[in-house]
């Protein structure tokens, strides 16, 4: 699947491409506005990751361009500016999601996957990871086709883990994504630990393999060993 | 008080004062003169009478020929050679009124007989004139004063219209509308100088504001992007399969530092924007509803510390605020109440009399004061930056609410007064 990264900070664009390539995404990078227009002419992209502040133009204009040309790509805006007005403006123009810098690559990856699922698997929005099946519209999870009852937070955690399967996810990223950015609360580590412990228990009790591993003090990894 | 009214009042007081003094002196002066005239008249009559008597005119003649009230009585001998002047009162015929009069009394000899003559003359018929004259002058002076006031008001408004225009413009001026104040047209030098200066100031303010805004935006962008690069690099590092435990700890520390930098930049940007009054969108916010909604996001943290939460909302308070600011305000208060709480502590949230109070148990030894609201003032080492409460303070000030802190019965309570 093709992804276009429009970001003038080469280093950041490179890291995004690197991270996403592990999930079988093919990333192309554009550092300027005109470059991105050229790439849009050349190939089709499932999703455009778009920085709003480009050296030779405003990212909003690119959203307008994509919508005008009826290009079917989804758009996730990456912006350093978190003003509500700007967010509304971008979403009104036709962006699908809005991510504020700095963001965690795992968060970007999860959002990207969610967007692709919405755009390309409209009828059947089910995520499968070996014996785990998550029906996103119904918010239901089954293990070996048997339903499992999860709390809202546990469900969010599981979804986030599956989206970033095989990658180490920092506690910060988890707290940002699942607990709505209250990562500066000093208790967040304990809470994450408690919830993950509960989730693991529930999954294992249903006969699921214990995919969640703790990685030193830094975070967790969802992987079949 | 408006300048024009102040001026009118001063004018009116002074002119009324002058009018009264003038009237009074005019009246006294006129009255004295009339009295003097009356007395002179009486002397004159005496003089004519003596002359006529010397010529041998019979005394009875005067009973018919002197218009004023005259009394002639025979007396034994002449006592008053020198005429005596005294005040008298005279009765108006048919009316029960007395008029101030002057009486001259003198004795004369006529054909060997002594007579006492007294002539009375009222000052009063002239005094009636004094009264009406004074009244007339008073009325015309009053009329003139009234006309002056009216003229004053008109002239004032015309004269001062550029000033009023300027005041209206200054009131309407808001730096983030980026519209400078145009000096109103006037030929008065002082107003010209004033409005030119104010116009220049507005231009300066707009340019300062614009550069400040640019700076804020640049800072956010310039700082956020490198931070994003750093955190993405860290994320890649931790994917390394050969990562050692020591390296992992190092990277965790780096992540923490980056997060701190990120919150500093975010917080400072917010404070900057508040200082610049860059929040202009107003949404009617139901405070009780908002608090309930925000608490939802903190449930896990509250449960984790086994804090007992008591809420009581006894009234509906609706305020006009920017949505994100109201959320940040409540979030920071809740965060503060949770962070500085003790295990198995309490949080009490009350909303009454347009006052939202969030009280929490905490360590009593903490040196708490208004300093809590200062930037970067943080009293416990494990807490996040000291920005949270200063942001609350700024937001509260921004909307003209009042923030207060109290510590009693082991509870730290922070209250926001949403004035009516």
Interface residues (C-beta under 8 A of the other chain):
Chain A: X9 X11 X12 X15 X16 X18 X19 X53 X80 X81 X82 X84 X85 X100 X101 X102 X103 X104 X105 X106 X153 X167 X168 X170 X172 X173 X179 X180 X182 X183 X184 X185 X186 X187 X188 X190 X191 X194 X195 X215 X216 X217 X218 X219
Chain B: X217 X220 X221 X223 X224 X225 X226 X227 X228 X229 X230 X231 X232 X233 X234 X235 X236 X238 X239 X243 X245 X248 X249 X251 X252 X255 X258 X259 X262 X263 X266 X281 X297 X298 X300 X301 X304 X305 X322 X323 X324 X331 X335 X338 X339 X382 X383 X384 X385
